[in-house]
Amino acid sequence: MIKVKNLAVQFGKKKVLNNINLEIPEGSVTAIVGPSGSGKTTLLRTLNLLQLPSDGSIAIDDAQIDAQHIERAKIKQIRTKSTMVFQQFNLFKNLTALENVMSPLVYNKKTKLNEARKTALAVLKDFGLEKIAAQYPVTLSGGQQQRVSIARAIVAKPKVVLFDEPTSALDPELVAGVLNAIAKLAEQDITMVIVTHEIEFARQIADQAIFVEDGEIVDQGVAKELLSTQGNGRIANFVNSLVNQGQIEVAGN
Amino acid sequence: MKFDWSYFLNLFPQLIPYIPLTILMAIAAMVLAVVLGAALTLVYLYALKPFQGLVKLYVSFFRGVPTLVLLFIIYYGLPEIFPVFKGVPATAAAIAGLGVKESAYLIEIFRAGITSVDQGQIEAGESLNFSYAKIFCNIVLPQAALNALPATGNTFVSLLKETSLAFTLGVTEIFADGKLLASASLRFFEVYVAVGLIYWFLIVLYSWAQRSVENILEAPYRRVENAIDKSEEPRSAVWKEEGLKQH
């Protein structure tokens, strides 16, 4: 269970997030949507403490951090529970796909190399990536890189995986493979928080949807109801505007 | 006076025995420069402000003082103030002087190498909960080393040539031997051309070795089109066609 209370983030004098209160049940999928520059990515980065909060608190199960008492040990505690998948993949360029996936096991859990290799290979296989295990990131397509980065994120079995616009940097024809990989995770007992512009995907996969605008949560509820053109809230207007601009197609309306 | 080919060719067997000393001085000074440079780069990047200021002063001073002056300060000057340095061999003084001087250049090169590593690499490491040390040693350093390698190689090339200044401290290396031979025969042109060719040859050899090392280290970062396996990527498939689990 993720609990966020009165969270605020400030860049200098500018408040980027304000008064964020959030509860994300264990094993659920939450989609964060909203216009560009609304603070979605900052919210996600703050959940992983890549961005430190200026106010409020974040708790994942028994690990908790308060903006007034930020300590390295507490940051590490939160990060043992959660990890992040980045828009730009951020695979370690000097390691092969396999070594990338092995790295959390070897560097954190001190798993023996042989064991780590076996586990990492099994996860790569799950994602249909065993053939490219020995390749370096630069030789992989964007879709493959993102799937390797998802494999790297889940190999150490974190409770929470945070996805920051995982398909935004991909060519359209590569998006499907990555979304399938994420959908596969949604069937497991992993709590997922996804910042995405893939509204239809979010509608199908997410339990809960959150609409962020100007650094605040302005709408929140069941994904299937909220992420539709037929609702009443701010979020429905947003989805409608995307449909009208021809940016997305939303099924079931 | 004509160019004396036979004298010229006979110079090489006399000069070549001094190559090992030149190479030894260059390598020893480079090791010193790399160790000092790496340690001070870490201070410059990660230590408290006052220490960073001291490193900036170090870089400024040792880049600003001519190498010859620095060698004289170390070999002739230091023993006057600190008697413990009396009797230090000239070769050691030359190595120390060249090493310290080049370390100042390497600090700038290493700093640029480290800061040019993509911030996303560090964030990925942090997100995966790696310790700072693990991120630095396993992710940043290998990538930074590759970034810094060409410029570090250039530093070694200039260091190799600057070992010729050690003759001013009385070290008999290639250049000093050439000077002795030239004084004896008064055939300055032949001798110094021969000396120059030997330095050139050493540097060509080193440059070739460095290129080979760079080629090996760069392999992971080279995009080879043929290596991209697109067979697994659905061409135009849409995820919703693939029967996602409905929630």
Interface residues (C-beta under 8 A of the other chain):
Chain A: V29 N48 L50 K76 R79 T80 T83 M84 F86 Q88 N90 L91 F92 K93 N94 L95 T96 S103 P104 Y107 N108 G128 L129 K131 I132 Q135 Y136 V138 T139 L140 S141 G143 Q144 S149 R152 A153 A156 E173 L174 V175 A176 G177 L179 N180 A183 A186 E187 E200 F201 Q204 I205 A206 D207 A223 K224 A251
Chain B: D118 G120 Q121 E123 A124 G125 E126 S127 L128 N129 F130 S131 K134 N138 I139 P142 Q143 L146 A219 P220 Y221 R222 R223 V224 A227 I228 D229 K230 E232 E233 P234 R235 S236 A237 V238 W239 K240 E242 L244 K245 Q246 H247
